[in-house]
Amino acid sequence: MKPPFGQRLPATFGTRWGRACGWAAVLTALVPASAEAAKLRGRIDGFRNLLNPVWAEARDPKQHGYSFREPVATVRAEFRRLFPHAPKEICIAALAPAPQKAPPPVLVRVGGGRTTPVTIVVPPGTRLTFQNTDPFKHRLHGVGIPTFQPADTVRGATREWSVPGVGVFEIRDELAPSLRMWVVGDVNVAAIAYPSMKGDFALSVEEPGEYTVQAFFAGKKIGPALPVTVKDADLDLSKTPLKLADEKAAVAADKAEVEKAKTETESEPKPGGEK
């Protein structure tokens, strides 16, 4: 018998393990391994050069998302840029050549202004259980999804929704506009994992055969796909890390966005008709 693709986590799980191991351990538990499973141990590279769409929108002057943060010249540019929290934002999936069955329900925690995980890749029909861990209510809904209309989820309560088919589905919160989650429905998903902040990940694959290892970020495929052949033994893929983003391109894009925002801000009419 195959072990469950995902599993419910007890209410105290985050308290017991989050402090000790971080969310990487929490999300790795979404796909528990059996004694017969083969592990694919790999690494991602360049993920610090990715930019969450929420942040990209927030710094647009037209959004009026003002901030008191100012760049410090003595801090290197790579550390001044925001980068994703890999253990919840980057999903690594092992895609099989044949369709896979939907797993048991998977828990999604809603708290601290975000969901855990932020991006998840599952077969259609997978039921997601959203649990509100905040002391206030949330009002989740699916963008353009008739089966996931806005509804209140109070403190400690849960709400369930099943992935309707193949595609990318965006989840938002009417009460917290910055909360965004992406659910990717793919019939070939055999296993998923979330990397550590160092970029290391481990996928557990039950059946031998040909697979494709692909990274997902903000609901999209990111970086090249890595084809692998799984036999009986574990595989070390760390020698060929998944390159997710190029630093030079990220720096250039960041400078372009800053200049664009500066130009648009300067061109806006001043109060009282000042120029």
Phi and psi in degrees as GROMACS dihedral restraints (atoms count N, CA, C in turn):
[ dihedral_restraints ]
;  ai    aj    ak    al  type     phi  dphi    fc
    3     4     5     6     1   -76.2    20    10
    4     5     6     7     1   141.3    20    10
    6     7     8     9     1   -71.6    20    10
    7     8     9    10     1   160.8    20    10
    9    10    11    12     1   -65.1    20    10
   10    11    12    13     1   141.3    20    10
   12    13    14    15     1   -64.4    20    10
   13    14    15    16     1   -41.8    20    10
   15    16    17    18     1  -135.1    20    10
   16    17    18    19     1   164.2    20    10
   18    19    20    21     1  -145.6    20    10
   19    20    21    22     1   154.1    20    10
   21    22    23    24     1   -74.1    20    10
   22    23    24    25     1   142.1    20    10
   24    25    26    27     1  -106.1    20    10
   25    26    27    28     1   138.4    20    10
   27    28    29    30     1   -62.9    20    10
   28    29    30    31     1   158.5    20    10
   30    31    32    33     1   -59.1    20    10
   31    32    33    34     1   -29.6    20    10
   33    34    35    36     1   -95.3    20    10
   34    35    36    37     1     7.3    20    10
   36    37    38    39     1   -60.8    20    10
   37    38    39    40     1   -45.7    20    10
   39    40    41    42     1   -62.4    20    10
   40    41    42    43     1   -35.6    20    10
   42    43    44    45     1   -68.6    20    10
   43    44    45    46     1   -43.9    20    10
   45    46    47    48     1   -71.4    20    10
   46    47    48    49     1   -42.4    20    10
   48    49    50    51     1  -103.9    20    10
   49    50    51    52     1   -27.9    20    10
   51    52    53    54     1   -57.8    20    10
   52    53    54    55     1   -42.0    20    10
   54    55    56    57     1   -70.6    20    10
   55    56    57    58     1   -31.6    20    10
   57    58    59    60     1   -85.0    20    10
   58    59    60    61     1   -43.3    20    10
   60    61    62    63     1  -119.8    20    10
   61    62    63    64     1   -11.8    20    10
   63    64    65    66     1    81.4    20    10
   64    65    66    67     1   175.5    20    10
   66    67    68    69     1   -70.0    20    10
   67    68    69    70     1   -14.2    20    10
   69    70    71    72     1   -60.8    20    10
   70    71    72    73     1   -41.1    20    10
   72    73    74    75     1   -68.4    20    10
   73    74    75    76     1   -36.5    20    10
   75    76    77    78     1   -62.5    20    10
   76    77    78    79     1   -47.0    20    10
   78    79    80    81     1   -77.8    20    10
   79    80    81    82     1   -28.5    20    10
   81    82    83    84     1   -63.0    20    10
   82    83    84    85     1   -29.6    20    10
   84    85    86    87     1   -69.2    20    10
   85    86    87    88     1   -11.2    20    10
   87    88    89    90     1   -62.6    20    10
   88    89    90    91     1   -27.2    20    10
   90    91    92    93     1  -128.1    20    10
   91    92    93    94     1    78.5    20    10
   93    94    95    96     1   -67.4    20    10
   94    95    96    97     1   148.6    20    10
   96    97    98    99     1  -100.9    20    10
   97    98    99   100     1   149.2    20    10
   99   100   101   102     1  -101.5    20    10
  100   101   102   103     1   174.1    20    10
  102   103   104   105     1   -64.4    20    10
  103   104   105   106     1   -27.7    20    10
  105   106   107   108     1   -88.3    20    10
  106   107   108   109     1   -11.3    20    10
  108   109   110   111     1   -70.8    20    10
  109   110   111   112     1   144.2    20    10
  111   112   113   114     1   -94.2    20    10
  112   113   114   115     1   136.1    20    10
  114   115   116   117     1   -98.8    20    10
  115   116   117   118     1   135.4    20    10
  117   118   119   120     1  -109.2    20    10
  118   119   120   121     1   104.2    20    10
  120   121   122   123     1   -98.0    20    10
  121   122   123   124     1   122.3    20    10
  123   124   125   126     1  -140.9    20    10
  124   125   126   127     1  -167.4    20    10
  126   127   128   129     1  -152.0    20    10
  127   128   129   130     1   144.9    20    10
  129   130   131   132     1  -107.4    20    10
  130   131   132   133     1   153.0    20    10
  132   133   134   135     1  -136.2    20    10
  133   134   135   136     1   145.7    20    10
  135   136   137   138     1    82.8    20    10
  136   137   138   139     1     7.5    20    10
  138   139   140   141     1   -68.2    20    10
  139   140   141   142     1   -20.5    20    10
  141   142   143   144     1   -71.0    20    10
  142   143   144   145     1    -9.9    20    10
  144   145   146   147     1   -93.8    20    10
  145   146   147   148     1     2.0    20    10
  147   148   149   150     1   -83.8    20    10
  148   149   150   151     1   151.4    20    10
  150   151   152   153     1  -126.8    20    10
  151   152   153   154     1   122.5    20    10
  153   154   155   156     1   -63.3    20    10
  154   155   156   157     1   133.1    20    10
  156   157   158   159     1   -55.7    20    10
  157   158   159   160     1   -29.6    20    10
  159   160   161   162     1   -62.9    20    10
  160   161   162   163     1   -42.4    20    10
  162   163   164   165     1   -70.0    20    10
  163   164   165   166     1   -37.5    20    10
  165   166   167   168     1   -61.4    20    10
  166   167   168   169     1   -39.6    20    10
  168   169   170   171     1   -70.9    20    10
  169   170   171   172     1   -38.7    20    10
  171   172   173   174     1   -64.7    20    10
  172   173   174   175     1   -31.5    20    10
  174   175   176   177     1   -88.8    20    10
  175   176   177   178     1     0.3    20    10
  177   178   179   180     1   -72.4    20    10
  178   179   180   181     1   122.0    20    10
  180   181   182   183     1   -55.0    20    10
  181   182   183   184     1   -29.6    20    10
  183   184   185   186     1   -67.2    20    10
  184   185   186   187     1   -21.0    20    10
  186   187   188   189     1   -83.2    20    10
  187   188   189   190     1   -12.7    20    10
  189   190   191   192     1    56.0    20    10
  190   191   192   193     1    36.8    20    10
  192   193   194   195     1   -90.6    20    10
  193   194   195   196     1    69.7    20    10
  195   196   197   198     1   -66.4    20    10
  196   197   198   199     1   149.7    20    10
  198   199   200   201     1  -141.1    20    10
  199   200   201   202     1   150.2    20    10
  201   202   203   204     1   -94.3    20    10
  202   203   204   205     1     3.9    20    10
  204   205   206   207     1   -71.2    20    10
  205   206   207   208     1   135.2    20    10
  207   208   209   210     1  -128.1    20    10
  208   209   210   211     1   141.1    20    10
  210   211   212   213     1   -65.8    20    10
  211   212   213   214     1   141.4    20    10
  213   214   215   216     1  -107.6    20    10
  214   215   216   217     1   120.5    20    10
  216   217   218   219     1   -61.7    20    10
  217   218   219   220     1   -29.5    20    10
  219   220   221   222     1   -79.2    20    10
  220   221   222   223     1    -8.5    20    10
  222   223   224   225     1   -96.4    20    10
  223   224   225   226     1   129.2    20    10
  225   226   227   228     1   -58.8    20    10
  226   227   228   229     1   145.8    20    10
  228   229   230   231     1   -57.4    20    10
  229   230   231   232     1   -36.7    20    10
  231   232   233   234     1   -63.2    20    10
  232   233   234   235     1   -24.7    20    10
  234   235   236   237     1   -95.4    20    10
  235   236   237   238     1   -12.5    20    10
  237   238   239   240     1   -82.9    20    10
  238   239   240   241     1   -22.0    20    10
  240   241   242   243     1   -80.8    20    10
  241   242   243   244     1   142.8    20    10
  243   244   245   246     1   -72.8    20    10
  244   245   246   247     1   145.9    20    10
  246   247   248   249     1  -139.3    20    10
  247   248   249   250     1   156.2    20    10
  249   250   251   252     1   -70.9    20    10
  250   251   252   253     1   154.1    20    10
  252   253   254   255     1   -86.6    20    10
  253   254   255   256     1    95.6    20    10
  255   256   257   258     1   -51.9    20    10
  256   257   258   259     1   -41.0    20    10
  258   259   260   261     1   -62.8    20    10
  259   260   261   262     1   -10.2    20    10
  261   262   263   264     1  -130.2    20    10
  262   263   264   265     1   -16.6    20    10
  264   265   266   267     1  -100.5    20    10
  265   266   267   268     1   -23.1    20    10
  267   268   269   270     1  -112.1    20    10
  268   269   270   271     1   119.3    20    10
  270   271   272   273     1  -106.6    20    10
  271   272   273   274     1   126.4    20    10
  273   274   275   276     1  -101.6    20    10
  274   275   276   277     1   123.8    20    10
  276   277   278   279     1  -119.2    20    10
  277   278   279   280     1   142.2    20    10
  279   280   281   282     1  -100.6    20    10
  280   281   282   283     1   114.0    20    10
  282   283   284   285     1  -100.7    20    10
  283   284   285   286     1   123.5    20    10
  285   286   287   288     1   -88.0    20    10
  286   287   288   289     1   162.4    20    10
  288   289   290   291     1   -73.7    20    10
  289   290   291   292     1   -18.8    20    10
  291   292   293   294     1  -115.7    20    10
  292   293   294   295     1   153.7    20    10
  294   295   296   297     1   -58.8    20    10
  295   296   297   298     1   147.0    20    10
  297   298   299   300     1  -114.4    20    10
  298   299   300   301     1   156.0    20    10
  300   301   302   303     1   -76.9    20    10
  301   302   303   304     1   152.3    20    10
  303   304   305   306     1   -68.0    20    10
  304   305   306   307     1   137.1    20    10
  306   307   308   309     1   -81.5    20    10
  307   308   309   310     1   174.4    20    10
  309   310   311   312     1   -62.9    20    10
  310   311   312   313     1   168.9    20    10
  312   313   314   315     1   -53.9    20    10
  313   314   315   316     1   143.5    20    10
  315   316   317   318     1  -114.1    20    10
  316   317   318   319     1   133.4    20    10
  318   319   320   321     1   -82.8    20    10
  319   320   321   322     1   134.9    20    10
  321   322   323   324     1  -122.7    20    10
  322   323   324   325     1   118.5    20    10
  324   325   326   327     1   -88.2    20    10
  325   326   327   328     1   136.5    20    10
  327   328   329   330     1  -116.4    20    10
  328   329   330   331     1   110.3    20    10
  330   331   332   333     1  -171.9    20    10
  331   332   333   334     1   152.5    20    10
  333   334   335   336     1    66.2    20    10
  334   335   336   337     1    26.2    20    10
  336   337   338   339     1    81.4    20    10
  337   338   339   340     1     6.7    20    10
  339   340   341   342     1  -144.3    20    10
  340   341   342   343     1   171.6    20    10
  342   343   344   345     1  -107.9    20    10
  343   344   345   346     1   155.5    20    10
  345   346   347   348     1  -129.2    20    10
  346   347   348   349     1   106.3    20    10
  348   349   350   351     1   -85.5    20    10
  349   350   351   352     1   174.6    20    10
  351   352   353   354     1   -90.9    20    10
  352   353   354   355     1   -39.8    20    10
  354   355   356   357     1  -123.2    20    10
  355   356   357   358     1   132.8    20    10
  357   358   359   360     1  -137.2    20    10
  358   359   360   361     1   143.3    20    10
  360   361   362   363     1  -119.5    20    10
  361   362   363   364     1   118.8    20    10
  363   364   365   366     1  -143.9    20    10
  364   365   366   367     1   160.6    20    10
  366   367   368   369     1   -70.3    20    10
  367   368   369   370     1   150.7    20    10
  369   370   371   372     1   -56.4    20    10
  370   371   372   373     1   145.0    20    10
  372   373   374   375     1    95.1    20    10
  373   374   375   376     1   -11.8    20    10
  375   376   377   378     1   -65.7    20    10
  376   377   378   379     1   132.3    20    10
  378   379   380   381     1   -94.7    20    10
  379   380   381   382     1   125.8    20    10
  381   382   383   384     1  -103.0    20    10
  382   383   384   385     1   134.0    20    10
  384   385   386   387     1  -109.0    20    10
  385   386   387   388     1   110.4    20    10
  387   388   389   390     1   -90.0    20    10
  388   389   390   391     1   121.5    20    10
  390   391   392   393     1  -113.7    20    10
  391   392   393   394     1   124.4    20    10
  393   394   395   396     1   -82.6    20    10
  394   395   396   397     1   112.5    20    10
  396   397   398   399     1  -101.2    20    10
  397   398   399   400     1     4.3    20    10
  399   400   401   402     1   -87.1    20    10
  400   401   402   403     1   158.9    20    10
  402   403   404   405     1   -79.1    20    10
  403   404   405   406     1     3.3    20    10
  405   406   407   408     1  -129.7    20    10
  406   407   408   409     1   167.6    20    10
  408   409   410   411     1   -81.5    20    10
  409   410   411   412     1   157.6    20    10
  411   412   413   414     1  -121.2    20    10
  412   413   414   415     1   158.0    20    10
  414   415   416   417     1  -131.5    20    10
  415   416   417   418     1    77.1    20    10
  417   418   419   420     1   -74.9    20    10
  418   419   420   421     1   153.0    20    10
  420   421   422   423     1  -161.1    20    10
  421   422   423   424     1   157.0    20    10
  423   424   425   426     1   -95.9    20    10
  424   425   426   427     1   133.1    20    10
  426   427   428   429     1   -70.1    20    10
  427   428   429   430     1   112.6    20    10
  429   430   431   432     1    69.5    20    10
  430   431   432   433     1    22.1    20    10
  432   433   434   435     1  -111.5    20    10
  433   434   435   436     1   106.8    20    10
  435   436   437   438     1   -61.2    20    10
  436   437   438   439     1   -28.0    20    10
  438   439   440   441     1   -84.9    20    10
  439   440   441   442     1     0.8    20    10
  441   442   443   444     1  -136.3    20    10
  442   443   444   445     1    73.9    20    10
  444   445   446   447     1   -83.4    20    10
  445   446   447   448     1   157.6    20    10
  447   448   449   450     1   -57.3    20    10
  448   449   450   451     1   134.3    20    10
  450   451   452   453     1  -157.8    20    10
  451   452   453   454     1   146.4    20    10
  453   454   455   456     1   -72.7    20    10
  454   455   456   457     1   137.6    20    10
  456   457   458   459     1  -126.1    20    10
  457   458   459   460     1   107.3    20    10
  459   460   461   462     1   -78.4    20    10
  460   461   462   463     1   175.4    20    10
  462   463   464   465     1   -53.8    20    10
  463   464   465   466     1   127.7    20    10
  465   466   467   468     1    79.8    20    10
  466   467   468   469     1    -8.7    20    10
  468   469   470   471     1   -83.4    20    10
  469   470   471   472     1   165.4    20    10
  471   472   473   474     1  -125.3    20    10
  472   473   474   475     1   159.7    20    10
  474   475   476   477     1  -143.5    20    10
  475   476   477   478     1   137.3    20    10
  477   478   479   480     1  -113.7    20    10
  478   479   480   481     1   148.3    20    10
  480   481   482   483     1  -153.3    20    10
  481   482   483   484     1   138.1    20    10
  483   484   485   486     1  -103.7    20    10
  484   485   486   487     1   137.8    20    10
  486   487   488   489     1   -65.3    20    10
  487   488   489   490     1   117.7    20    10
  489   490   491   492     1   -74.3    20    10
  490   491   492   493     1   -20.9    20    10
  492   493   494   495     1   177.3    20    10
  493   494   495   496     1  -163.0    20    10
  495   496   497   498     1   -78.4    20    10
  496   497   498   499     1   138.4    20    10
  498   499   500   501     1   140.3    20    10
  499   500   501   502     1  -173.8    20    10
  501   502   503   504     1  -112.0    20    10
  502   503   504   505     1   127.6    20    10
  504   505   506   507     1  -120.9    20    10
  505   506   507   508     1   128.8    20    10
  507   508   509   510     1  -103.8    20    10
  508   509   510   511     1   132.0    20    10
  510   511   512   513     1  -109.7    20    10
  511   512   513   514     1   132.6    20    10
  513   514   515   516     1  -131.3    20    10
  514   515   516   517     1   175.7    20    10
  516   517   518   519     1  -128.1    20    10
  517   518   519   520     1   122.9    20    10
  519   520   521   522     1   -63.3    20    10
  520   521   522   523     1   -26.9    20    10
  522   523   524   525     1   -93.0    20    10
  523   524   525   526     1   -11.2    20    10
  525   526   527   528     1  -140.7    20    10
  526   527   528   529     1    87.8    20    10
  528   529   530   531     1   -57.4    20    10
  529   530   531   532     1   -25.8    20    10
  531   532   533   534     1   -80.5    20    10
  532   533   534   535     1    -9.8    20    10
  534   535   536   537     1   -81.5    20    10
  535   536   537   538     1   118.4    20    10
  537   538   539   540     1  -140.2    20    10
  538   539   540   541     1   139.2    20    10
  540   541   542   543     1  -136.7    20    10
  541   542   543   544     1   148.8    20    10
  543   544   545   546     1  -122.8    20    10
  544   545   546   547     1   130.6    20    10
  546   547   548   549     1  -116.2    20    10
  547   548   549   550     1   120.4    20    10
  549   550   551   552     1  -102.5    20    10
  550   551   552   553     1   120.3    20    10
  552   553   554   555     1   -95.0    20    10
  553   554   555   556     1   119.1    20    10
  555   556   557   558     1  -140.7    20    10
  556   557   558   559     1   123.9    20    10
  558   559   560   561     1   -67.7    20    10
  559   560   561   562     1   -17.5    20    10
  561   562   563   564     1   -98.3    20    10
  562   563   564   565     1     9.0    20    10
  564   565   566   567     1   -71.5    20    10
  565   566   567   568     1   117.7    20    10
  567   568   569   570     1  -101.0    20    10
  568   569   570   571     1   -28.5    20    10
  570   571   572   573     1  -164.9    20    10
  571   572   573   574     1   153.2    20    10
  573   574   575   576     1  -134.9    20    10
  574   575   576   577     1   159.4    20    10
  576   577   578   579     1  -153.8    20    10
  577   578   579   580     1   162.4    20    10
  579   580   581   582     1  -122.9    20    10
  580   581   582   583     1   132.2    20    10
  582   583   584   585     1   -74.8    20    10
  583   584   585   586     1   162.0    20    10
  585   586   587   588     1   -78.9    20    10
  586   587   588   589     1   175.2    20    10
  588   589   590   591     1   -67.7    20    10
  589   590   591   592     1   -14.7    20    10
  591   592   593   594     1   -86.9    20    10
  592   593   594   595     1   -10.8    20    10
  594   595   596   597     1    99.8    20    10
  595   596   597   598     1     0.0    20    10
  597   598   599   600     1   -81.6    20    10
  598   599   600   601     1   142.6    20    10
  600   601   602   603     1  -144.2    20    10
  601   602   603   604     1   162.1    20    10
  603   604   605   606     1  -142.1    20    10
  604   605   606   607     1   117.2    20    10
  606   607   608   609     1   -99.4    20    10
  607   608   609   610     1   140.1    20    10
  609   610   611   612     1  -109.7    20    10
  610   611   612   613     1   113.0    20    10
  612   613   614   615     1  -110.7    20    10
  613   614   615   616     1   128.0    20    10
  615   616   617   618     1   -80.0    20    10
  616   617   618   619     1   -39.1    20    10
  618   619   620   621     1  -109.8    20    10
  619   620   621   622     1   139.9    20    10
  621   622   623   624     1   -68.0    20    10
  622   623   624   625     1   156.2    20    10
  624   625   626   627     1   146.6    20    10
  625   626   627   628     1  -168.2    20    10
  627   628   629   630     1   -92.5    20    10
  628   629   630   631     1   132.3    20    10
  630   631   632   633     1  -134.7    20    10
  631   632   633   634     1   162.4    20    10
  633   634   635   636     1  -123.7    20    10
  634   635   636   637     1   124.3    20    10
  636   637   638   639     1   -94.8    20    10
  637   638   639   640     1   121.7    20    10
  639   640   641   642     1  -134.5    20    10
  640   641   642   643     1   137.5    20    10
  642   643   644   645     1   -94.0    20    10
  643   644   645   646     1   145.5    20    10
  645   646   647   648     1  -127.6    20    10
  646   647   648   649     1   139.9    20    10
  648   649   650   651     1  -144.9    20    10
  649   650   651   652     1   129.1    20    10
  651   652   653   654     1    53.4    20    10
  652   653   654   655     1    39.1    20    10
  654   655   656   657     1    81.1    20    10
  655   656   657   658     1     5.0    20    10
  657   658   659   660     1  -125.3    20    10
  658   659   660   661     1   153.1    20    10
  660   661   662   663     1   -67.4    20    10
  661   662   663   664     1   136.7    20    10
  663   664   665   666     1  -133.6    20    10
  664   665   666   667     1   131.2    20    10
  666   667   668   669     1    79.5    20    10
  667   668   669   670     1   172.9    20    10
  669   670   671   672     1   -74.8    20    10
  670   671   672   673     1   155.4    20    10
  672   673   674   675     1   -84.9    20    10
  673   674   675   676     1   145.8    20    10
  675   676   677   678     1  -117.5    20    10
  676   677   678   679     1   108.1    20    10
  678   679   680   681     1   -76.6    20    10
  679   680   681   682     1   136.3    20    10
  681   682   683   684     1  -137.1    20    10
  682   683   684   685     1   153.6    20    10
  684   685   686   687     1  -112.5    20    10
  685   686   687   688     1   118.7    20    10
  687   688   689   690     1  -100.1    20    10
  688   689   690   691     1   126.8    20    10
  690   691   692   693     1  -113.3    20    10
  691   692   693   694     1  -127.6    20    10
  693   694   695   696     1   -96.4    20    10
  694   695   696   697     1   -24.9    20    10
  696   697   698   699     1   -96.7    20    10
  697   698   699   700     1   161.7    20    10
  699   700   701   702     1   -68.6    20    10
  700   701   702   703     1   156.0    20    10
  702   703   704   705     1  -120.4    20    10
  703   704   705   706     1   138.5    20    10
  705   706   707   708     1  -104.0    20    10
  706   707   708   709     1   109.9    20    10
  708   709   710   711     1  -101.5    20    10
  709   710   711   712     1     4.9    20    10
  711   712   713   714     1   -67.8    20    10
  712   713   714   715     1   -18.0    20    10
  714   715   716   717     1   -72.9    20    10
  715   716   717   718     1   -19.9    20    10
  717   718   719   720     1  -123.9    20    10
  718   719   720   721     1    73.9    20    10
  720   721   722   723     1   -62.7    20    10
  721   722   723   724     1   152.0    20    10
  723   724   725   726     1   -79.0    20    10
  724   725   726   727     1   112.1    20    10
  726   727   728   729     1   -82.6    20    10
  727   728   729   730     1   111.4    20    10
  729   730   731   732     1   -92.3    20    10
  730   731   732   733     1   -32.3    20    10
  732   733   734   735     1  -159.1    20    10
  733   734   735   736     1   148.9    20    10
  735   736   737   738     1   -93.6    20    10
  736   737   738   739     1   134.4    20    10
  738   739   740   741     1   -66.5    20    10
  739   740   741   742     1   -42.6    20    10
  741   742   743   744     1   -62.8    20    10
  742   743   744   745     1   -42.3    20    10
  744   745   746   747     1   -65.2    20    10
  745   746   747   748     1   -38.4    20    10
  747   748   749   750     1   -65.6    20    10
  748   749   750   751     1   -41.5    20    10
  750   751   752   753     1   -64.9    20    10
  751   752   753   754     1   -43.9    20    10
  753   754   755   756     1   -63.6    20    10
  754   755   756   757     1   -43.2    20    10
  756   757   758   759     1   -64.7    20    10
  757   758   759   760     1   -38.4    20    10
  759   760   761   762     1   -65.6    20    10
  760   761   762   763     1   -42.8    20    10
  762   763   764   765     1   -64.4    20    10
  763   764   765   766     1   -39.3    20    10
  765   766   767   768     1   -63.9    20    10
  766   767   768   769     1   -41.0    20    10
  768   769   770   771     1   -66.0    20    10
  769   770   771   772     1   -39.8    20    10
  771   772   773   774     1   -64.3    20    10
  772   773   774   775     1   -44.5    20    10
  774   775   776   777     1   -65.0    20    10
  775   776   777   778     1   -39.5    20    10
  777   778   779   780     1   -63.8    20    10
  778   779   780   781     1   -45.1    20    10
  780   781   782   783     1   -63.4    20    10
  781   782   783   784     1   -38.6    20    10
  783   784   785   786     1   -64.8    20    10
  784   785   786   787     1   -43.6    20    10
  786   787   788   789     1   -64.2    20    10
  787   788   789   790     1   -44.0    20    10
  789   790   791   792     1   -65.8    20    10
  790   791   792   793     1   -36.5    20    10
  792   793   794   795     1   -66.5    20    10
  793   794   795   796     1   -42.0    20    10
  795   796   797   798     1   -68.6    20    10
  796   797   798   799     1   -28.6    20    10
  798   799   800   801     1   -84.0    20    10
  799   800   801   802     1   -10.0    20    10
  801   802   803   804     1   -69.0    20    10
  802   803   804   805     1   142.6    20    10
  804   805   806   807     1   -65.4    20    10
  805   806   807   808     1   139.1    20    10
  807   808   809   810     1   -87.3    20    10
  808   809   810   811     1   155.6    20    10
  810   811   812   813     1   -58.0    20    10
  811   812   813   814     1   141.4    20    10
  813   814   815   816     1    75.6    20    10
  814   815   816   817     1    13.0    20    10
  816   817   818   819     1    81.6    20    10
  817   818   819   820     1     9.5    20    10
  819   820   821   822     1   -68.3    20    10
  820   821   822   823     1   151.6    20    10
